[in-house]
Amino acid sequence: MVMMTGAAQAASKEKIDRRTDTALAEFRDQISGADAILAKAAGVLTFPSVKKAGIGIGGEYGEGSLRIGGKTVAYYSTAAASIGLQLGAQARRQIIVFLDPKALEKFRASSGWEIGVDASVAVITLDAGGSIDASQINQPIVAFVFDSKGLMYNLSLEGSKISRIHKD
């Protein structure tokens, strides 16, 4: 499997922004309390579609944007590889919410950021139709992973490498 990397193969900024708008709207529609957690955020990194595929050896890739105060400030890609029992493909949305301004600042200052190495990210899972209580979340960085059916369970983002694209 060939994984795309770098700005040369990246989707246009406009396309990423449109997809980000859709992903955030779905997040708000599907999850009660999403508006409250997004309102508390110092920054929101949204990957509207992370595609994963593999036969024994797998990989995943997606492109997204970082928004601060509702405005896009930078574009990023996420990529990861895995080895093990796997067959098939899937697509999911990832929303990483920086609740601590210092964690956001550290992320923005990095040239490449790996989840589990550069920072710990708490993945939030809920039952279908569940709700987020923003007052109960006290982690500096939280992630929500979902598809068209809702939040996905038992996922780890450990080892995902996030890199800046469209460096202009």
Secondary structure, DSSP 8 states (H G I E B T S, - for coil): -----SGGG---HHHHHHHHHHHHHHHHHHSBTHHHHHHH-SEEEEEEEEEEEEEEEEEEEEEEEEEETTEEEEEEEEEEEEEEEEEEEEEEEEEEEE-SHHHHHHHHH-SEEEBTTTB--EEE---TT-B--GGG---SEEEEEEETTEE--S---TT-EEEEE---
